[in-house]
Amino acid sequence: MRVKGASASDKKRQKLFKITKGYWGQRKNVYRRAREAYLAALSRAYVDRKRKKRDFRKLWITRISAAVRAEGMSYSVFMNGLKKIGVEMNRKMLSELAIHDASAFRELVAKVKAVK
């Protein structure tokens, strides 16, 4: 007896359409377009997981720079000063310190200025 693959194909299609729900136009309900859109989205997701790390580092540096400039110093001088006094704090933590605990950040800047 001949075996038909309709139910398996239907499941495969429905699974894809469930993933692409919310996409625009044919990308959500035409199998070929939906598959193309889905594969492209997977590729972009991979790339953007790497890009996210770059973007956050840039944000932290910008925040630190703004906080340090308010204290009358440049970012590069500040980071070099931290290295000289032996403070090994990453940029994320420095950024958080500048935002949430300004007084502690000012003390850090003062220590760097004293070494300079």
N, C-alpha and C positions, 0 to 999 in steps of 0.2 A: 504494500500500500504506500502511496506517495505521502510524504510529510510536507505540510505547508509551514512556512516560517512567519506567517502574518502576525501572530501574537507576540513573538520575540521582536519583530521589527517595530510593532506598535509600542511595546515597552521601551525600546531603545529611543524611539522618537519622543515619546512622552517624557522620558527622563531628561532629554536634552531641552525640550520646551519648558520644562519646569525650571531648569537652570537659567534659561534665557528670558524668562518672564520679566517684563518690564523694559526690555530692549525696544528700540524704536523701529517701526515699520516691519519689513520682511524679516528682520533679524530675530524676531521673536516667534514667528509662526511658519516660516518656510525652512524646511530641514537644511538645505544646503547653505542658505544664508545664515541660519542660526548656528550651524556648526562652524562656519568661518568666523563668525563674531565671537563664539565661545573660545575657539583656539587662540584668536588674537587677544582676547581678554586674559587668558591664562598667561600668555607671553608677557603682556604688559604688567600683570600682577607680579611676576617674577622680577622684572626689571625695577619696578617701583618699590619693591621691598629693599632693594639695594639703594635706590635713590633716597628713600625715607631717612636712612642713616646720614647721608650727606646733608639733607635739608635740615635735620635737627641739629647737627653740628654747626651749621651756618647760623641757625637761630640762636644757639647758645653763645656763640662768639659775638654776635650782634648785641645780645643783651649785656654780656660782660663789658663789651666795648662802651656801650652807652653809660653803664654804671660807673666805669672807670673814668670816662671823660668828664662826668659830673664832678669827679674828685680832682680833676686837673691833671690827668695822666693819659698816656696812650695805651692801647691794648697790648702792643708788643712789648713796651717797657714794663708794663705790669706783669705779663707772663714771664718775662726774663727775670724780673725781681722775685717772683714766686719761686722760680727754679733756684735762684741764688740763696734764698733763705730756707730752702729745703721743704717747701710745702708741695706735697704731691696730691693735689686735688684736681679731679677731672673737670672739664668745662661744663658738664651738666650740673654738677654740684655747685660750682662757682656761680652759675646762672641762677640756680634756685636760691642760693645764699643772697645774691644781689637783689632778688625780688622779694623774698619773704623775711630776710633778716638783715636789713640795711645797716644796722649798727655794727654787726659782726663783720660785714663786708668792708665798712669804713675802717675798722681796726686792721683788717688785712691790708688794705691800701696804705694805711699809715705805716705798718711794718715794712712794706715794700719801699715806701718813700724814705724811711730811715736808713735803709741799706744803700739806696741810690745815692 
